[in-house]
Amino acid sequence: MTADGRLIGDTVMEMKNITLRFGGVVAIKDISFDIKEGEIRAIIGPNGAGKSSMLNVINGFYHPQEGEVWYKGARRGNLKPYEIAHQGIARTFQNIALFKGMTTLDNIMTGRLTHMKSGLLSQMIWAGKAEREEIENRELVENIIDFLEIKSIRKTPVGRLPYGLQKRVELGRALAAEPSLLLLDEPMAGMNIEEKEDMSRFILDVNEEFGTTTVLIEHDMGVVMDIADRVVVMDYGKKIGDGTPDEVRSNQAVIDAYLGVPHD
Amino acid sequence: MGAEFFFGVEVFLNGLMAGVMYSLVALGFVLIFKASGIFNYAQGVMALFAALTLVGFQEGQIPFAHLINAIFGTEIHHFGFEMPAFLAILFALGVMILFAILVEKLILKHLVNQEPIILFMATIGLAYFMEGFGDLMWGSDVKKLNVGIPQGGNFWIEENTAFLGGDDFYGFYLDTLDIYATVIAAILVTSLVLFSQYTKTGRALRAVADDHQAALSVGISLRSIWVIVWGIAGFVALVAGIMWGSKSGVQFSLSLIALKALPVLMLGGFTSIPGAIIGGLIIGVGEKMFEFLIGAPFLGGATENWFAYMLALIFLVFRPQGLFGEKIIERV
């Protein structure tokens, strides 16, 4: 139980001694940490620390050379990203990866793909299961649109939306998957204070209402310390701190990494 | 109004219908280009191959008869039965879907993340392979294709429009096959658009066309989408093959209709389905009207051979992305 009464459960995911190399460059060096059900777990660190690489390992864009990924109590093999999506891991991207030509509604509907099972033939004649499925999923998507307060842009192609709204649509698409694990790569990058506050509120609301386990990469330290339950700190591909925001804040290695240390 | 005017209208209508035929071919290109960024040089040969296969099934030809005869010294040609057109079309469609699966398994799978030019070269290789393979399978003689679509001038239209232009005008001469082609193409395009707008697979197709990484992250398998796209392109090729094959026989030159699709694509944009349709219509009408108004009276005729390319070239200079293509703006 956390202070605000949310339930933190068992370990959902465990990263064991992950090492990721690109040729001679070591992006992640022997990192282990766990993610518990229902928590907001932040990964922070200076630019180039390997945070995004870590997220890419979790959702299968990268496969680490060493180490193991344990998910829901079983060791996960080298699955393709789309297979991992079907296991209930959804994500957003640092540079926004929306389907720009499609409307907000359609974009969020793609988030439901992992839950839709109708066959190609029934879709072609738009009858039976395909039709039912469209309608059911549409309902859930409309709820998400309501929740994120983006009703007015339902039918707008997302390429035309301002940056802050695009980020919100991308969050909506990830939420539509009803993920067991939600990965957010710098959801507040490039936003103004007001937009940041909105986004923080959405992340907290999602976590509180649906108990969604969230892994969050963020640069804005203030935001992270406010909303995260536990924080992993990375620097140069290594883990230099892990714990509650308070613990991390008083960790000397973390302070040095952020403020720099004089070389003796 | 004089007969001259109505003759012009007739040329216009014929241009529209010729344009529909161009659009049909261009559509196959656009589908594949949108979903996988590949300019599929083999689209024309796919239409030829589909038509050959259709004729083969219809007439009960034994595939590879020539090869079998040469190796075993036999004298076989036909199974001795004929397949109804409808069944033969279904079988030909099956072959095109099988073809799509093989293309994915044997070629695309190995070329993921390669430069577009390499994928383009692969489709050139594929085109020539299919051309030879089609010959080997079904023989290289010119074949007649008849799936039961009526051909020739439509007398009903001719008789009922004759009153328009007075004594010198005998009514519009329109080929019934062209009218069928127009209706079929319209149905095909409408259903493709509906499919891509309102089904989950259609949505996945559009998603893959927009962003591969994001598509993967929402659980779309690129490989199965490619099979579907190539399958649909194969189906479009089959329809184009039936129309063009019924019109002018199934022979090698059928694959060259792909060249006619190029100016259509330049005009309409490589990434737009409506663009392929409108582009085809503009080219069809443009080349017929140009010939009628300027070509034949002043330039000695035969302008249809080059008009489309010239129009496309002019268009490229002023609007490189085509009428409906996406403008690519890159941040410097």
Interface residues (C-beta under 8 A of the other chain):
Chain A: N59 F61 K80 P81 Y82 A85 H86 A90 R91 F93 A97 L98 F99 K100 G101 M102 D106 M109 T110 G111 R112 L113 T114 M116 S118 L120 Q123 M124 W126 A130 E133 E134 R173 A177
Chain B: L194 F195 Y198 T199 K200 T201 G202 R203 A204 R206 A207 A209 D210 D211 Q213 A214 A215 L216 S217 V218 G219 I220 S221 L222 I228 E326
